[in-house]
Amino acid sequence: MAMLTLNTIIKELKNVPINRLEELYQFVHLLTPATKQTEAAKKKILSYGGAFDDMSDKDYADFLKHTKKARTKLFDRNLDI
């Protein structure tokens, strides 16, 4: 088998159906070095910045209270393994 080149792979990518591009993108990112994955994750996380700006202070406080309660219930328990 001949050694694959980037151009050969790119030509094959043109045949990927549009509805599978997100899946392909995710797979390619699994193969990239961890630093690139970290940067992609950081960008994705930062994209949520300001997501709670339209919440009232009371609603946000209720949200935090509920979140902390759920975390405690899920993660602060003894497990018999």
N, C-alpha and C positions, 0 to 999 in steps of 0.2 A: 504494500500500500504506500502510495506517495505521501510525503509529508504535507499536511494541510497548511495552507497559507491563510492569512487573514482575509484576503480577497475571495478565496474559495468559500469561506464561512459566510462572509457578507452576502455573496450571491445566493447562498442557500437560505439565508434569513429573509430574502425577498419573497420566498414561497410560504412563509408562515402566515396563516390566516389572521386577519386583523383582530378577531375575537380572542386570539391566543397570545397577543403581544404582551399583555400584562404578566401572564404566566412566564413567558420567555424572559422578560425583564427581571423578574424575581429570581429566576434560575441563574441568569448571568451574574446577578449580584451575589448569589451564594458562592460563586466561583472566584470572586474578586478578593483581593487581600483584605484583611480585617480592617485596616485603617480606612479604606474606601467605604466599607460597610458601616463603620462607625460614623463617618461624615454623613452618609445618606440617612442614617437613623437620626442623627442630630438635626438635620434639616427637617425631617418629617416631624419630629417632636416640637421643634421651634415653630412649625407652621400652625400649631394650636395656640400660640401666644395670643392673649387677648380674647380667647374664646368665651370667657366668663364676664367680659366687660359690661354686657347688657343686663347682668343679673343684679338685683338689689342686694345691698349688704346683708339683709336678713336671709334672703334666699341662698346667698353664697355661704353664709354661716351654717344654715341648715344642711346644705350640700356637704360641707366639710365635716360636720358632725356625723352625718349618715355614712360618709366614706370612711371615717376613722372607726366607726362602730362596725362596719362591714369588714374592714381589715382585721380588727381585733378578733372578730368572730371566726374569720377564715384562717388567720395565721398564728394567733396566740392561743394555741391549744395543744394538749398533749396527744401524741399519736402513738398507737401501739403498732409497731412494725415488727 
